[in-house]
Amino acid sequence: KVNENDDTKFSNWCGWHNDHGSLTGLLPALYLDPHGNIVDCPDTTAGLYCKSRNGKTVHAKIPENAIAFQVGETMQIHS
């Protein structure tokens, strides 16, 4: 489980950032073995993390066969 008070311990790829776009479509992750076969996620802590309005770290898990949309900073400014 991620320690919500120390969110730097798991952010080793993209890191925390603002999404400067207006709208981003997000699909669930797809993991493949070396032969191209679909496999389960090898790391249960991998994925998209967001900060809630109250500052809590949330592991956003997009269900299979779903699409999620993320409103970026630009859309917040426009609104």
C-alpha positions in Angstrom: 0.0 0.0 0.0 1.2 3.5 -0.8 1.9 5.8 2.1 -0.2 8.8 1.3 2.0 11.0 3.4 5.1 10.2 1.4 4.2 10.2 -2.3 7.8 10.3 -3.6 8.6 6.7 -2.7 6.7 5.2 -5.7 7.0 8.0 -8.3 9.9 6.6 -10.3 8.8 7.1 -13.9 6.9 10.2 -14.9 6.7 11.8 -11.5 4.2 14.3 -10.2 3.1 16.9 -12.8 0.2 19.0 -13.9 -1.5 17.9 -17.0 -1.4 21.1 -19.1 -3.9 19.8 -21.7 -7.6 20.4 -21.7 -8.8 16.8 -21.9 -6.9 13.5 -21.9 -8.4 10.1 -22.7 -7.0 7.3 -20.6 -7.2 3.6 -21.3 -6.5 0.7 -18.8 -2.9 -0.5 -18.9 -2.0 -3.5 -21.1 0.9 -5.8 -20.2 2.5 -8.2 -22.6 5.1 -11.0 -22.2 8.0 -11.2 -24.7 5.8 -13.3 -27.0 3.1 -10.7 -27.2 0.6 -12.6 -24.9 -1.5 -10.5 -22.5 -0.4 -11.0 -18.8 -1.4 -9.6 -15.5 0.3 -6.5 -14.2 3.7 -7.5 -12.8 3.7 -4.7 -10.2 0.5 -4.0 -8.2 1.8 -0.5 -7.4 2.2 0.5 -11.0 -0.3 2.9 -12.6 -1.8 6.3 -12.5 -1.9 8.2 -9.2 -3.8 11.3 -8.6 -4.1 13.8 -5.7 -7.7 14.3 -4.4 -8.9 17.7 -3.5 -8.1 17.0 0.1 -4.6 16.1 -0.7 -5.0 12.3 -0.5 -3.0 10.1 -2.9 -5.4 7.9 -5.0 -4.4 4.9 -7.1 -6.7 5.4 -10.1 -7.5 2.0 -11.6 -9.4 2.1 -14.9 -11.6 -1.0 -15.4 -11.0 -3.3 -18.4 -13.1 -2.2 -21.4 -13.4 1.3 -20.1 -12.1 4.8 -20.9 -11.5 7.6 -18.4 -11.0 11.3 -19.1 -8.8 13.6 -17.2 -9.5 17.3 -17.1 -6.2 19.1 -17.3 -5.0 22.4 -15.9 -5.9 24.3 -19.1 -9.6 23.3 -18.8 -9.5 24.4 -15.2 -8.3 27.8 -16.3 -10.8 28.0 -19.1 -13.7 27.3 -16.8 
